Amino acid sequence: MNKIFLGVMNKLLLGVLGFTLTSLFAQAQTYNSGSFSYHGDPLPYRYLKPVIDENQKLPLVIFLHGAGERGSDNEMQLIHGSKLFSDSLSEYPALVIFPQCDKESYWPNVNIIQTETGINFQFEADLLPDSPLQLVDLMIDSLIQSGIVDTNRIYVGGLSMGGMGAYALVAANPDLFAAAFAICGGGNTEVASRYSRKTPFWIFHGALDDIVPVEYANVMNAALTDAGGNPILTIYPKANHNSWDSAFAEPELLKWLFAHNKSTTKQ
């Protein structure tokens, strides 16, 4: 597994080359720095928070980065998607958090196995224990307890490893999220029924993806639909693994996301 894992990660890192250091620096200046810890385990994160009245509660957005942005610098996780939210903060004011996964870890519990046909991702039944995603889960609980979060408007999204994390986090908290999106990810189809009717999903994937094949999007869409959900599936015919640029360019993405409110959505 280690050789395959490293090979996948090295390939993912190639996508970073197209992002300028200037752009990353600009987002690092826009997003505030923070850290959450539990029993000594740290979770660095960057966040946006609009100016609000003292008693005002905010929607919460958690964005989970891909494997290429793992580390402890508390900056690399901003490389994809951060500009989308910072540019739209005035239109969609929310507490937006980009946590960072440790370099040697993976958001959800996943086995990565080389097969004759390529790489196979096997998603564990135990979705959160002993994974960095458990820290994200605990951080969300802490934010809710602080009273700043509108609990009817909590959202999660992610790309690649982070898309896998989005499925796992929603499955572990089927009554929590108002809506979610997953870009070039995959999830455990056996637990899709836990949240299929409760959390709307928008799924994005590139048809030519040779790292996380498009079949992972198709089977998740089918599992959610078969379990009574109504996910949106968008496949980009000419996109490889980098389907996130196309997804972030979707003019309806944030409008769709923030339109969902658990207080007005039939569960």
C-alpha positions in Angstrom: 0.0 0.0 0.0 2.8 2.5 0.8 4.3 2.5 -2.7 0.9 2.9 -4.3 -0.1 5.6 -1.8 3.1 7.5 -2.5 2.7 7.2 -6.2 -0.8 8.5 -6.1 0.3 11.4 -3.9 3.1 12.4 -6.2 0.8 12.4 -9.1 -1.7 14.6 -7.2 1.1 17.0 -6.3 1.6 17.8 -10.0 -1.6 19.8 -9.9 -0.1 22.2 -7.4 2.3 23.5 -10.0 -0.4 25.4 -11.8 -1.1 27.5 -8.8 1.1 30.6 -8.3 2.8 31.4 -5.0 1.4 34.9 -5.3 -2.2 33.6 -5.3 -1.6 31.3 -2.4 0.0 34.2 -0.5 -3.0 36.4 -1.2 -5.4 33.8 0.2 -3.2 33.2 3.2 -3.5 36.9 3.9 -7.3 36.8 3.5 -7.9 33.8 5.8 -7.3 33.9 9.5 -5.2 31.2 11.2 -6.5 29.0 13.9 -6.0 25.6 15.5 -8.2 23.0 17.3 -6.8 20.2 19.5 -8.2 17.2 21.3 -6.2 15.2 23.7 -3.0 16.8 22.3 -3.9 16.0 18.7 -3.7 19.3 16.7 -5.9 20.3 13.7 -4.7 23.5 12.1 -7.2 25.5 10.0 -7.8 28.7 8.2 -11.1 30.5 8.4 -13.1 33.4 7.1 -15.6 35.2 9.3 -17.6 38.2 8.2 -18.3 41.1 10.6 -21.6 40.3 12.4 -23.7 41.5 15.2 -22.9 40.1 18.6 -25.8 37.7 18.7 -25.9 36.8 15.0 -25.4 33.2 14.1 -23.6 32.2 10.9 -23.9 29.4 8.4 -20.9 27.1 8.7 -18.9 25.7 5.7 -16.3 23.1 6.1 -14.0 22.5 3.1 -11.8 19.4 3.0 -8.7 19.6 0.8 -7.1 16.9 -1.3 -4.1 14.7 -0.5 -1.6 17.0 -2.3 -2.3 19.8 0.2 -1.7 17.8 3.4 0.9 19.1 5.9 1.3 21.3 8.9 2.1 24.7 7.3 -1.6 25.7 7.7 -1.5 27.3 4.2 -1.5 24.7 1.5 -5.1 23.7 2.1 -6.1 27.1 0.7 -4.7 26.2 -2.7 -8.0 25.1 -4.2 -11.4 26.5 -3.4 -10.5 29.3 -1.0 -10.9 32.1 -3.5 -14.4 30.9 -4.4 -15.5 31.6 -0.8 -13.5 34.7 -0.2 -14.7 36.3 -3.4 -18.3 35.5 -2.4 -18.2 36.4 1.3 -20.3 39.5 0.9 -23.0 37.7 -1.0 -22.9 34.6 1.1 -21.7 35.6 4.6 -20.6 32.4 6.5 -18.0 31.0 8.8 -15.8 29.2 6.3 -13.2 26.8 7.6 -10.4 25.0 5.7 -8.8 22.5 8.1 -5.5 20.8 7.2 -4.8 17.1 7.3 -1.5 15.9 8.5 1.0 14.8 5.9 1.1 11.2 6.9 -2.7 10.9 7.3 -5.8 10.7 5.2 -9.2 12.3 5.9 -11.4 9.2 6.1 -10.5 5.6 6.9 -9.6 4.2 3.4 -7.6 1.3 2.2 -5.8 2.1 -1.1 -5.1 -1.1 -3.1 -3.4 -1.7 -6.5 -5.4 -4.0 -8.8 -4.9 -5.1 -12.3 -7.2 -2.4 -13.6 -5.8 0.4 -11.5 -6.2 1.8 -8.0 -9.0 0.7 -5.8 -10.3 2.7 -2.8 -11.9 0.6 -0.1 -13.9 2.6 2.5 -13.9 1.3 6.0 -17.2 0.8 7.8 -15.8 2.7 10.8 -15.9 6.1 9.2 -14.2 8.5 11.7 -12.4 6.7 14.6 -8.6 7.3 14.6 -8.8 9.5 11.5 -8.1 13.3 11.2 -11.7 13.6 10.2 -12.7 12.8 13.8 -10.9 16.0 14.8 -13.0 17.9 12.2 -16.1 16.3 13.7 -15.1 17.4 17.2 -14.3 20.9 16.0 -17.7 21.2 14.5 -19.2 20.2 17.9 -17.1 22.8 19.6 -18.3 25.5 17.2 -21.9 24.5 17.7 -21.4 24.7 21.5 -20.0 28.2 21.2 -23.3 29.4 19.9 -21.9 31.2 16.8 -23.2 28.6 14.3 -26.7 28.4 12.7 -27.2 24.7 13.1 -29.8 24.6 10.3 -27.2 25.8 7.8 -24.0 23.6 8.2 -22.4 22.5 4.9 -19.4 20.4 3.9 -17.5 20.0 0.6 -14.2 18.6 -0.6 -12.2 17.4 -3.5 -10.5 14.1 -4.1 -9.4 12.8 -0.6 -11.6 15.7 0.7 -14.5 14.5 -1.4 -14.2 11.1 0.3 -14.0 12.9 3.6 -17.3 14.8 2.8 -19.2 11.6 2.2 -17.8 10.0 5.4 -18.5 13.1 7.6 -22.1 13.3 6.4 -22.6 9.6 6.9 -21.3 9.9 10.4 -23.6 12.8 11.1 -26.7 12.1 9.0 -28.8 14.8 10.7 -26.3 17.6 10.8 -25.6 18.9 7.3 -28.0 20.9 5.2 -26.2 20.2 2.0 -22.8 18.8 0.7 -20.8 18.5 -2.4 -18.0 16.1 -3.4 -15.5 16.7 -6.2 -13.6 13.7 -7.7 -14.2 11.7 -4.6 -15.9 8.5 -3.5 -17.6 7.0 -0.6 -19.0 3.9 1.2 -22.1 3.0 -0.7 -23.3 0.7 2.0 -24.0 3.6 4.4 -25.6 6.0 1.8 -29.1 5.2 3.1 -28.2 6.9 6.4 -28.2 10.4 4.8 -29.7 10.0 1.3 -33.0 11.6 2.2 -31.5 14.1 4.7 -28.5 15.7 3.0 -28.7 16.9 -0.7 -25.5 16.1 -2.5 -23.9 17.7 -5.7 -21.4 15.3 -7.1 -18.7 16.4 -9.6 -16.2 14.3 -11.5 -14.0 14.2 -14.6 -14.8 11.4 -17.1 -11.1 10.9 -17.8 -10.0 10.8 -14.2 -7.2 8.2 -13.9 -6.6 8.7 -10.1 -10.1 8.4 -8.7 -12.1 6.9 -11.6 -15.4 8.4 -12.5 -17.1 5.1 -11.5 -16.8 6.2 -7.9 -19.1 9.2 -8.7 -21.5 7.0 -10.6 -21.9 4.4 -7.9 -22.3 7.0 -5.2 -25.0 8.8 -7.3 -26.7 5.4 -7.8 -26.5 4.5 -4.1 -28.0 7.8 -3.0 -30.7 7.7 -5.6 -31.6 4.1 -4.9 -31.9 5.0 -1.2 -34.4 7.7 -1.9 -32.2 10.7 -2.4 -32.0 13.2 -5.2 -28.3 14.0 -5.8 -27.1 16.1 -8.7 -24.4 14.5 -10.8 -22.2 16.6 -13.0 -19.6 14.8 -15.2 -17.1 16.8 -17.2 -16.4 14.8 -20.4 -12.9 16.2 -21.0 -11.6 16.5 -17.4 -9.1 14.3 -15.8 -8.6 14.4 -12.0 -8.7 18.2 -11.9 -12.5 18.6 -12.1 -12.4 21.1 -9.3 -11.6 24.1 -11.5 -14.8 23.3 -13.5 -16.8 22.7 -10.3 -15.7 25.9 -8.7 -16.6 27.8 -12.0 -20.2 26.5 -11.7 -22.3 29.7 -11.3 -25.0 27.9 -9.3 -22.8 26.0 -6.9 -22.8 28.5 -4.0 -26.4 29.5 -4.7 -27.4 25.9 -4.5 -25.4 25.2 -1.4 -26.6 28.1 0.7 -30.2 27.7 -0.5 -30.5 24.6 1.7 -31.8 25.1 5.2 -32.7 22.2 7.5 -35.5 24.3 9.1 -37.3 24.4 5.8 -36.2 21.1 4.3 -38.4 18.1 4.8 -36.4 15.3 6.5 
